[in-house]
């Protein structure tokens, strides 16, 4: 290897996550899954889907932050993930506005 390659590999910061962190996230995901299941049996009207989606977003955030190591990454990588999430939300919003407005053409 060349000197430049060796120095690049040595400069990279390595973050080792301890097993208790993974176990805590795993149990949090299990609790949130049980909560989602439990809430599905309670009639909350239109809020059933809202609460289920909120819990799903929380679980997805835990997976992205800890299992994909975004929590320990650089600000640039966090910005990239945020930009991807923003783009996804924009596309979903535009799709929903089209879907909701389809019924208006029938009247």
C-alpha positions in Angstrom: 0.0 0.0 0.0 1.1 3.5 -0.6 1.6 6.1 2.2 -1.5 8.0 1.0 -3.8 4.9 1.3 -2.5 4.0 4.7 -3.0 7.5 6.1 -6.5 7.6 4.7 -7.4 4.4 6.4 -5.9 5.5 9.7 -7.8 8.9 9.6 -11.2 7.2 9.4 -13.0 7.3 12.7 -14.4 3.9 13.7 -17.2 3.8 16.2 -17.9 0.5 17.9 -21.4 0.2 19.4 -21.7 -1.9 22.5 -24.2 -4.8 22.6 -26.3 -3.2 25.3 -27.2 -0.4 22.9 -28.4 -2.9 20.3 -30.4 -4.8 22.9 -32.0 -1.6 24.2 -33.0 -0.6 20.6 -34.2 -4.2 20.0 -36.4 -4.1 23.1 -37.7 -0.7 22.2 -38.7 -2.0 18.8 -40.5 -4.9 20.4 -42.3 -2.6 22.8 -43.3 -0.3 20.0 -44.5 -3.3 17.9 -46.6 -4.5 20.8 -48.0 -1.0 21.3 -49.0 -0.8 17.6 -50.7 -4.1 17.9 -52.5 -3.1 21.1 -53.7 0.2 19.8 -55.1 -1.5 16.7 -57.7 -3.2 19.0 -58.8 0.2 20.4 -61.3 2.2 18.2 -59.9 5.7 18.0 -61.7 6.6 14.8 -59.4 8.3 12.2 -56.6 8.5 14.7 -55.9 4.7 14.5 -53.9 5.2 11.3 -52.3 8.4 12.5 -51.0 6.7 15.7 -49.9 3.6 13.8 -48.0 5.7 11.3 -46.4 7.8 14.1 -45.2 4.6 15.8 -43.9 3.2 12.5 -42.0 6.4 11.9 -40.4 6.2 15.3 -39.4 2.6 14.7 -37.9 3.5 11.3 -36.0 6.3 12.9 -34.5 4.0 15.5 -33.4 1.5 12.8 -31.9 4.2 10.6 -30.1 6.0 13.5 -28.7 3.0 15.3 -28.6 -0.1 13.1 -27.5 1.9 10.1 -25.1 4.0 12.3 -26.4 7.4 11.1 -26.4 8.5 14.7 -22.6 8.2 14.8 -21.9 9.5 11.3 -20.7 12.8 9.9 -23.0 15.8 9.5 -22.8 15.4 5.7 -24.2 11.9 5.8 -27.0 13.0 8.2 -27.8 15.8 5.7 -27.9 13.3 2.9 -30.4 11.1 4.8 -32.5 14.2 5.7 -32.5 15.3 2.0 -33.6 11.8 1.0 -36.4 11.9 3.6 -37.4 15.4 2.5 -37.6 14.3 -1.2 -39.6 11.2 -0.2 -42.1 13.3 1.8 -42.4 15.8 -1.0 -43.3 13.0 -3.5 -45.8 11.4 -1.1 -47.4 14.8 -0.5 -47.7 15.5 -4.2 -49.2 12.0 -4.8 -51.7 12.5 -2.0 -52.8 15.9 -3.3 -53.5 14.2 -6.7 -55.3 11.3 -5.0 -57.4 13.6 -2.8 -58.4 15.9 -5.6 -59.6 13.1 -8.0 -63.0 13.1 -6.3 -63.5 16.8 -7.1 -63.7 16.2 -10.8 -66.8 13.9 -10.3 -69.0 16.8 -9.2 
